[in-house]
Structures are given as structure tokens and as C-alpha cells.
Amino acid sequence: MRLEDEIKQTKPFKDEFQKLMLNINFTSSYLNALLSEKLKPFGISPHQYNVLRILKGRFPESYCNQEITKRMIDKSSNATRIVDKLLEKKLVSRTEDKVDRRLVNIKITDKGLKLIEDINLNSENYIAALSALGEENARQMNDWLDQLRS
């Protein structure tokens, strides 16, 4: 569906760049809603999922909160609060750094790894929204988005 129809736009956009900015934000919100819905049965939020994936990529090593924040999709998220929620669910562990006691290391637990595996096994519906574009279009869009952030 066209953006204008989705948002019930009554006046034309100023230009294609204005429309593109809104379209990117609207599409991001749409994909985040799909992800939230997909994660709901697993009891975690998209931000928590992002942190678990970051920690899974580092496993069996750990990261401190600052490193997690640097790698997060939404840099304005509160990594400490997110980690605290993951700790409550026993999806991550927290240990004091042996060299610098001011640092706290966060590591994904076996339970967290299992959860990521379960989510990945069930992610076909989420990816289907994107796979409808086809691989070549997805590659081209990735290139354009990379250029936009350069």
C-alpha cells in the first residue's frame, strides 16, 4: 500500500525527499511492530532481543554496558535497564571485571542462547515481510540505506 494511503495523506508532499524520510520512519515503525508481535510469546522486547543478539555474537566472551550500547540499534535505549530485565529473566549474567572493578561484564546464559535459538527457529513470518522484495531488491535497498548513513 502507498504511504499516502497508509497515513491518509490529503495534501501532496513537499518533495520526494520529505516523502522518503517519512516513508523510512513509517516502515521502521511497521517492522518494529511486527518484531514486537513476534517476540511477545517469548516475553521479551525488541530492545532485549537486540541485546541478547549482541551478546550471542560475543559468546563465550562478555561485554560491558558501554560496549553493548555502542552496538545497539537504538543508541538512546538504556542498556543498564534492559540488562537488568534480562538478569531478572536469567537470560544474562553479570560479573565484576577482575582487572577493573568499576567495570561490569555481561554475558548471555545458556537459557538466553536457547531463547535466541527458539526465536530464530520461529522467525519465518517476520522475515517473510522482507523476503517478498526478493534478494536482489533487498541487496539494492541495503546498499541505498548504507549510502544514506555514510
DOTIKE-658543 format. One record per residue: residue in one letter; residue number from 1; x, z, y of N, C-alpha, C, O in turn. Coordinates in Angstrom, 2 decimals. Example, Ala and Ser with C-alpha at 12.3 -4.5 7.8 and 13.67 -1.06 7.14 Angstrom:
// residues 2
NODE   residu   num       nxx       nzz       nyy      caxx      cazz      cayy       cxx       czz       cyy       oxx       ozz       oyy
NODE        A     1     13.19      7.80     -5.69     12.30      7.80     -4.50     13.20      7.80     -3.30     14.24      8.46     -3.32
NODE        S     2     12.85      7.08     -2.25     13.67      7.14     -1.06     12.90      7.87      0.03     13.41      8.04      1.14
END
This chain:
// residues 150
NODE   residu   num       nxx       nzz       nyy      caxx      cazz      cayy       cxx       czz       cyy       oxx       ozz       oyy
NODE        M     1      0.84      0.00     -1.18      0.00      0.00      0.00      0.89      0.00      1.25      1.93      0.65      1.28
NODE        R     2      0.46     -0.71      2.25      1.22     -0.79      3.51      1.20      0.55      4.24      0.22      1.29      4.16
NODE        L     3      2.27      0.84      4.94      2.38      2.09      5.69      1.22      2.25      6.66      0.64      3.33      6.77
NODE        E     4      0.90      1.19      7.37     -0.19      1.26      8.36     -1.49      1.74      7.72     -2.23      2.53      8.31
NODE        D     5     -1.76      1.26      6.51     -2.98      1.68      5.81     -2.87      3.13      5.34     -3.83      3.89      5.42
NODE        E     6     -1.71      3.50      4.85     -1.49      4.86      4.34     -1.72      5.91      5.43     -2.34      6.95      5.19
NODE        I     7     -1.21      5.64      6.62     -1.30      6.63      7.70     -2.46      6.32      8.66     -2.64      7.01      9.67
NODE        K     8     -3.23      5.30      8.34     -4.37      4.88      9.14     -3.95      4.56     10.58     -4.57      5.00     11.55
NODE        Q     9     -2.88      3.79     10.68     -2.32      3.36     11.96     -3.30      2.42     12.65     -3.74      1.43     12.06
NODE        T    10     -3.66      2.72     13.90     -4.61      1.89     14.62     -3.95      0.98     15.65     -4.50     -0.06     16.02
NODE        K    11     -2.77      1.37     16.12     -2.03      0.55     17.10     -0.77      0.04     16.43     -0.22      0.69     15.54
NODE        P    12     -0.29     -1.12     16.87      0.94     -1.64     16.26      2.14     -0.74     16.61      2.17     -0.08     17.64
NODE        F    13      3.12     -0.75     15.72      4.36     -0.03     16.01      5.08     -0.71     17.16      4.90     -1.90     17.41
NODE        K    14      5.90      0.06     17.87      6.68     -0.48     18.99      7.56     -1.62     18.51      7.67     -2.66     19.17
NODE        D    15      8.20     -1.41     17.33      9.05     -2.45     16.73      9.26     -2.11     15.26      8.80     -1.08     14.78
NODE        E    16      9.96     -2.97     14.56     10.20     -2.77     13.12     11.10     -1.56     12.86     11.01     -0.95     11.79
NODE        F    17     11.96     -1.20     13.81     12.84     -0.05     13.62     12.04      1.25     13.66     12.31      2.17     12.88
NODE        Q    18     11.07      1.34     14.55     10.20      2.51     14.61      9.42      2.63     13.29      9.29      3.72     12.73
NODE        K    19      8.91      1.50     12.83      8.16      1.49     11.57      9.07      1.89     10.41      8.66      2.65      9.53
NODE        L    20     10.29      1.38     10.39     11.23      1.69      9.32     11.53      3.19      9.27     11.55      3.78      8.19
NODE        M    21     11.76      3.81     10.43     12.05      5.25     10.47     10.89      6.04      9.88     11.08      6.94      9.06
NODE        L    22      9.69      5.71     10.30      8.51      6.41      9.79      8.31      6.11      8.31      7.95      6.99      7.54
NODE        N    23      8.55      4.87      7.91      8.38      4.48      6.52      9.35      5.23      5.60      8.96      5.67      4.52
NODE        I    24     10.59      5.38      6.03     11.57      6.13      5.24     11.13      7.59      5.11     11.17      8.15      4.01
NODE        N    25     10.72      8.20      6.22     10.27      9.60      6.17      9.02      9.77      5.32      8.92     10.71      4.54
NODE        F    26      8.08      8.86      5.46      6.84      8.92      4.70      7.11      8.75      3.20      6.55      9.47      2.37
NODE        T    27      7.99      7.81      2.87      8.33      7.57      1.47      9.09      8.75      0.89      8.87      9.12     -0.27
NODE        S    28      9.97      9.35      1.66     10.69     10.54      1.21      9.71     11.66      0.89      9.83     12.33     -0.13
NODE        S    29      8.75     11.86      1.77      7.74     12.89      1.54      6.92     12.59      0.28      6.62     13.49     -0.50
NODE        Y    30      6.59     11.32      0.07      5.85     10.90     -1.11      6.65     11.20     -2.39      6.11     11.74     -3.35
NODE        L    31      7.94     10.84     -2.39      8.77     11.07     -3.57      8.99     12.56     -3.81      9.03     13.00     -4.95
NODE        N    32      9.13     13.35     -2.74      9.28     14.80     -2.89      8.01     15.41     -3.47      8.08     16.34     -4.28
NODE        A    33      6.85     14.90     -3.07      5.59     15.41     -3.64      5.51     15.08     -5.13      5.07     15.91     -5.93
NODE        L    34      5.95     13.87     -5.52      5.99     13.52     -6.94      6.92     14.46     -7.71      6.58     14.94     -8.79
NODE        L    35      8.09     14.71     -7.13      9.05     15.61     -7.79      8.49     17.02     -7.91      8.61     17.65     -8.95
NODE        S    36      7.88     17.52     -6.83      7.29     18.86     -6.87      6.25     18.97     -7.97      6.22     19.96     -8.71
NODE        E    37      5.42     17.96     -8.08      4.39     17.94     -9.13      5.02     17.92    -10.52      4.54     18.57    -11.44
NODE        K    38      6.10     17.16    -10.65      6.81     17.06    -11.94      7.45     18.39    -12.32      7.51     18.74    -13.50
NODE        L    39      7.94     19.13    -11.32      8.65     20.38    -11.59      7.71     21.58    -11.74      8.11     22.62    -12.28
NODE        K    40      6.49     21.44    -11.28      5.54     22.56    -11.31      5.42     23.22    -12.69      5.47     24.44    -12.78
NODE        P    41      5.27     22.44    -13.78      5.16     23.09    -15.10      6.42     23.88    -15.51      6.35     24.75    -16.37
NODE        F    42      7.54     23.56    -14.89      8.80     24.24    -15.23      9.05     25.46    -14.34     10.00     26.21    -14.57
NODE        G    43      8.20     25.66    -13.33      8.29     26.85    -12.49      9.43     26.85    -11.49      9.90     27.91    -11.08
NODE        I    44      9.90     25.65    -11.10     10.96     25.60    -10.09     10.60     24.59     -9.00      9.78     23.69     -9.19
NODE        S    45     11.23     24.76     -7.85     11.01     23.88     -6.71     12.05     22.76     -6.71     13.05     22.83     -7.42
NODE        P    46     11.81     21.71     -5.91     12.83     20.66     -5.80     14.18     21.18     -5.32     15.22     20.69     -5.76
NODE        H    47     14.19     22.16     -4.42     15.46     22.72     -3.94     16.19     23.46     -5.07     17.41     23.36     -5.20
NODE        Q    48     15.44     24.20     -5.87     16.04     24.90     -7.01     16.56     23.89     -8.03     17.64     24.08     -8.60
NODE        Y    49     15.81     22.85     -8.26     16.24     21.79     -9.17     17.54     21.16     -8.67     18.46     20.92     -9.46
NODE        N    50     17.63     20.90     -7.37     18.83     20.33     -6.78     20.04     21.23     -7.02     21.11     20.75     -7.40
NODE        V    51     19.89     22.53     -6.82     20.99     23.48     -7.03     21.38     23.50     -8.51     22.57     23.52     -8.83
NODE        L    52     20.40     23.51     -9.40     20.72     23.50    -10.84     21.50     22.25    -11.23     22.44     22.33    -12.02
NODE        R    53     21.12     21.10    -10.68     21.83     19.86    -11.00     23.26     19.89    -10.45     24.19     19.40    -11.09
NODE        I    54     23.43     20.46     -9.27     24.77     20.60     -8.69     25.63     21.46     -9.60     26.77     21.12     -9.90
NODE        L    55     25.08     22.59    -10.05     25.83     23.50    -10.92     26.08     22.89    -12.29     27.12     23.13    -12.90
NODE        K    56     25.13     22.12    -12.78     25.32     21.44    -14.07     26.48     20.46    -13.98     27.26     20.33    -14.93
NODE        G    57     26.61     19.78    -12.85     27.70     18.84    -12.66     29.06     19.51    -12.63     30.08     18.86    -12.90
NODE        R    58     29.11     20.77    -12.31     30.35     21.53    -12.22     30.64     22.31    -13.52     31.76     22.77    -13.74
NODE        F    59     29.63     22.45    -14.36     29.74     23.25    -15.58     30.92     22.79    -16.44     31.09     21.59    -16.61
NODE        P    60     31.73     23.68    -16.98     31.54     25.13    -17.11     32.11     25.94    -15.93     32.09     27.17    -15.96
NODE        E    61     32.60     25.26    -14.92     33.11     25.95    -13.73     31.95     26.39    -12.85     30.79     26.09    -13.13
NODE        S    62     32.27     27.12    -11.78     31.25     27.62    -10.85     31.51     27.11     -9.44     32.55     26.51     -9.17
NODE        Y    63     30.57     27.35     -8.56     30.70     27.04     -7.14     30.33     28.28     -6.34     29.56     29.12     -6.80
NODE        C    64     30.89     28.40     -5.14     30.42     29.43     -4.21     29.25     28.83     -3.42     29.02     27.62     -3.44
NODE        N    65     28.51     29.69     -2.72     27.33     29.22     -1.98     27.66     28.13     -0.97     26.88     27.19     -0.80
NODE        Q    66     28.81     28.24     -0.29     29.18     27.23      0.71     29.35     25.86      0.07     28.94     24.85      0.64
NODE        E    67     29.94     25.82     -1.11     30.13     24.54     -1.81     28.79     23.98     -2.27     28.57     22.76     -2.23
NODE        I    68     27.90     24.85     -2.71     26.57     24.40     -3.12     25.86     23.77     -1.92     25.28     22.69     -2.02
NODE        T    69     25.91     24.46     -0.78     25.25     23.96      0.43     25.79     22.59      0.83     25.01     21.72      1.22
NODE        K    70     27.09     22.38      0.74     27.70     21.09      1.09     27.16     19.96      0.23     27.10     18.81      0.67
NODE        R    71     26.78     20.27     -1.01     26.36     19.24     -1.95     24.84     19.06     -2.02     24.35     18.15     -2.68
NODE        M    72     24.10     19.94     -1.35     22.64     19.87     -1.41     22.10     18.67     -0.65     22.69     18.22      0.33
NODE        I    73     20.99     18.15     -1.12     20.33     17.03     -0.45     19.82     17.48      0.91     20.04     16.79      1.91
NODE        D    74     19.14     18.62      0.97     18.63     19.17      2.22     19.59     20.25      2.70     19.54     21.39      2.23
NODE        K    75     20.46     19.89      3.62     21.51     20.80      4.08     20.94     22.00      4.85     21.63     23.01      5.01
NODE        S    76     19.70     21.91      5.30     19.12     23.03      6.05     18.51     24.08      5.12     18.05     25.12      5.59
NODE        S    77     18.51     23.82      3.83     17.98     24.79      2.87     18.88     26.02      2.82     20.08     25.94      3.06
NODE        N    78     18.27     27.15      2.51     19.01     28.41      2.41     19.49     28.57      0.97     18.74     29.03      0.10
NODE        A    79     20.73     28.19      0.72     21.28     28.22     -0.65     21.26     29.63     -1.23     21.00     29.81     -2.42
NODE        T    80     21.54     30.64     -0.40     21.56     32.02     -0.90     20.19     32.42     -1.43     20.09     33.01     -2.50
NODE        R    81     19.14     32.10     -0.68     17.78     32.43     -1.09     17.40     31.67     -2.37     16.78     32.23     -3.28
NODE        I    82     17.79     30.41     -2.44     17.49     29.59     -3.62     18.21     30.15     -4.84     17.62     30.27     -5.91
NODE        V    83     19.48     30.50     -4.67     20.26     31.08     -5.78     19.64     32.40     -6.22     19.57     32.69     -7.41
NODE        D    84     19.19     33.22     -5.26     18.54     34.49     -5.62     17.33     34.26     -6.51     17.12     35.00     -7.48
NODE        K    85     16.53     33.25     -6.20     15.35     32.94     -7.02     15.77     32.46     -8.41     15.13     32.81     -9.40
NODE        L    86     16.84     31.66     -8.47     17.34     31.18     -9.76     17.92     32.34    -10.58     17.82     32.34    -11.81
NODE        L    87     18.53     33.32     -9.90     19.04     34.51    -10.59     17.90     35.30    -11.23     18.00     35.75    -12.37
NODE        E    88     16.80     35.46    -10.47     15.64     36.18    -10.99     15.12     35.53    -12.27     14.64     36.21    -13.17
NODE        K    89     15.21     34.21    -12.34     14.73     33.46    -13.49     15.79     33.33    -14.58     15.55     32.73    -15.63
NODE        K    90     16.97     33.91    -14.31     18.10     33.89    -15.25     18.58     32.47    -15.56     19.05     32.18    -16.66
NODE        L    91     18.47     31.59    -14.56     18.92     30.21    -14.70     20.35     30.04    -14.20     21.01     29.05    -14.52
NODE        V    92     20.84     31.01    -13.42     22.22     31.03    -12.95     22.75     32.45    -13.04     21.99     33.41    -13.16
NODE        S    93     24.08     32.57    -12.98     24.71     33.89    -12.93     25.60     33.94    -11.69     26.04     32.91    -11.18
NODE        R    94     25.85     35.15    -11.23     26.66     35.34    -10.03     27.78     36.34    -10.37     27.53     37.41    -10.92
NODE        T    95     29.02     35.95    -10.04     30.15     36.85    -10.26     31.03     36.86     -9.03     31.12     35.88     -8.29
NODE        E    96     31.68     37.99     -8.82     32.62     38.13     -7.72     33.89     37.37     -8.05     34.36     37.41     -9.19
NODE        D    97     34.45     36.68     -7.06     35.69     35.93     -7.26     36.84     36.92     -7.53     36.95     37.94     -6.86
NODE        K    98     37.67     36.61     -8.52     38.76     37.51     -8.89     39.88     37.53     -7.85     40.56     38.54     -7.69
NODE        V    99     40.07     36.43     -7.15     41.14     36.32     -6.15     40.66     36.82     -4.79     41.34     37.62     -4.15
NODE        D   100     39.50     36.34     -4.35     38.96     36.69     -3.04     37.60     37.35     -3.25     36.60     36.67     -3.49
NODE        R   101     37.57     38.68     -3.15     36.34     39.42     -3.46     35.21     39.16     -2.48     34.07     39.55     -2.72
NODE        R   102     35.52     38.49     -1.36     34.46     38.13     -0.41     33.64     36.96     -0.93     32.50     36.75     -0.52
NODE        L   103     34.22     36.19     -1.85     33.53     35.03     -2.41     32.73     35.42     -3.65     33.14     36.26     -4.44
NODE        V   104     31.58     34.77     -3.79     30.73     34.98     -4.95     30.58     33.63     -5.64     30.22     32.64     -5.00
NODE        N   105     30.84     33.59     -6.92     30.75     32.35     -7.69     29.42     32.28     -8.42     28.96     33.25     -9.02
NODE        I   106     28.81     31.10     -8.37     27.52     30.86     -9.00     27.74     29.85    -10.13     28.38     28.82     -9.94
NODE        K   107     27.19     30.17    -11.30     27.35     29.31    -12.47     26.01     29.16    -13.17     25.24     30.11    -13.26
NODE        I   108     25.72     27.96    -13.64     24.48     27.73    -14.38     24.58     28.40    -15.75     25.64     28.37    -16.39
NODE        T   109     23.49     29.00    -16.19     23.47     29.66    -17.50     23.02     28.67    -18.58     22.60     27.56    -18.28
NODE        D   110     23.11     29.10    -19.82     22.60     28.27    -20.92     21.11     27.99    -20.74     20.63     26.90    -21.03
NODE        K   111     20.38     28.99    -20.26     18.95     28.82    -20.01     18.73     27.75    -18.93     17.81     26.94    -19.03
NODE        G   112     19.57     27.76    -17.89     19.48     26.75    -16.83     19.81     25.36    -17.34     19.14     24.39    -16.98
NODE        L   113     20.84     25.26    -18.18     21.20     23.97    -18.78     20.06     23.43    -19.65     19.76     22.23    -19.62
NODE        K   114     19.44     24.31    -20.41     18.32     23.91    -21.26     17.15     23.42    -20.42     16.50     22.43    -20.76
NODE        L   115     16.89     24.12    -19.32     15.79     23.71    -18.45     16.04     22.33    -17.86     15.13     21.49    -17.83
NODE        I   116     17.25     22.08    -17.39     17.59     20.75    -16.83     17.40     19.68    -17.91     16.88     18.60    -17.63
NODE        E   117     17.82     19.99    -19.12     17.66     19.04    -20.23     16.18     18.76    -20.48     15.79     17.61    -20.67
NODE        D   118     15.36     19.81    -20.50     13.92     19.64    -20.72     13.28     18.82    -19.61     12.43     17.97    -19.88
NODE        I   119     13.69     19.06    -18.38     13.14     18.31    -17.25     13.55     16.85    -17.36     12.72     15.96    -17.14
NODE        N   120     14.80     16.59    -17.68     15.27     15.21    -17.81     14.54     14.47    -18.93     14.24     13.28    -18.80
NODE        L   121     14.24     15.17    -20.01     13.51     14.54    -21.12     12.10     14.15    -20.70     11.50     13.26    -21.31
NODE        N   122     11.58     14.80    -19.69     10.21     14.56    -19.27     10.11     13.86    -17.91      9.06     13.92    -17.27
NODE        S   123     11.18     13.22    -17.45     11.18     12.69    -16.09     10.76     11.23    -15.99     10.83     10.65    -14.91
NODE        E   124     10.32     10.62    -17.08      9.98      9.19    -17.04      8.93      8.86    -15.99      9.04      7.84    -15.30
NODE        N   125      7.90      9.70    -15.85      6.84      9.42    -14.89      7.36      9.42    -13.47      6.94      8.61    -12.64
NODE        Y   126      8.28     10.32    -13.17      8.84     10.39    -11.83      9.67      9.14    -11.54      9.55      8.56    -10.46
NODE        I   127     10.49      8.75    -12.47     11.35      7.58    -12.29     10.52      6.29    -12.29     10.93      5.30    -11.68
NODE        A   128      9.38      6.29    -12.97      8.54      5.09    -13.05      8.15      4.59    -11.67      8.02      3.38    -11.46
NODE        A   129      7.95      5.51    -10.73      7.58      5.11     -9.37      8.68      4.24     -8.76      8.39      3.33     -7.98
NODE        L   130      9.92      4.52     -9.11     11.04      3.74     -8.57     11.37      2.54     -9.44     11.75      1.48     -8.92
NODE        S   131     11.24      2.67    -10.75     11.62      1.58    -11.65     10.72      0.36    -11.48     11.09     -0.74    -11.89
NODE        A   132      9.56      0.55    -10.89      8.66     -0.58    -10.62      9.31     -1.58     -9.66      8.92     -2.74     -9.62
NODE        L   133     10.29     -1.13     -8.89     11.00     -2.02     -7.96     11.89     -3.02     -8.69     12.16     -4.11     -8.17
NODE        G   134     12.35     -2.65     -9.87     13.32     -3.48    -10.59     14.73     -3.05    -10.21     14.97     -2.55     -9.11
NODE        E   135     15.65     -3.24    -11.13     17.02     -2.75    -10.94     17.74     -3.42     -9.77     18.43     -2.75     -9.00
NODE        E   136     17.59     -4.72     -9.63     18.30     -5.42     -8.54     17.77     -4.99     -7.18     18.57     -4.79     -6.25
NODE        N   137     16.47     -4.84     -7.03     15.91     -4.36     -5.76     16.35     -2.92     -5.48     16.64     -2.56     -4.34
NODE        A   138     16.41     -2.10     -6.53     16.87     -0.72     -6.37     18.32     -0.70     -5.92     18.69      0.10     -5.06
NODE        R   139     19.15     -1.55     -6.49     20.57     -1.64     -6.10     20.68     -2.05     -4.63     21.46     -1.47     -3.88
NODE        Q   140     19.90     -3.06     -4.24     19.92     -3.53     -2.85     19.46     -2.43     -1.89     20.05     -2.23     -0.83
NODE        M   141     18.40     -1.72     -2.27     17.91     -0.64     -1.41     18.94      0.47     -1.30     19.13      1.05     -0.23
NODE        N   142     19.61      0.79     -2.41     20.68      1.79     -2.37     21.78      1.36     -1.41     22.29      2.17     -0.63
NODE        D   143     22.15      0.10     -1.46     23.18     -0.42     -0.55     22.73     -0.28      0.90     23.51      0.14      1.75
NODE        W   144     21.48     -0.63      1.18     20.98     -0.53      2.55     20.95      0.92      3.03     21.32      1.21      4.17
NODE        L   145     20.50      1.81      2.18     20.45      3.22      2.57     21.85      3.79      2.78     22.06      4.60      3.69
NODE        D   146     22.79      3.37      1.94     24.20      3.79      2.14     24.72      3.28      3.48     25.40      4.02      4.19
NODE        Q   147     24.41      2.03      3.81     24.83      1.46      5.10     24.21      2.23      6.26     24.87      2.49      7.27
NODE        L   148     22.96      2.60      6.12     22.26      3.32      7.18     22.95      4.65      7.50     23.03      5.05      8.66
NODE        R   149     23.47      5.33      6.47     24.13      6.62      6.67     25.60      6.48      7.04     26.25      7.47      7.37
NODE        S   150     26.15      5.28      7.01     27.58      5.08      7.30     27.87      5.14      8.78     29.02      4.99      9.18
END
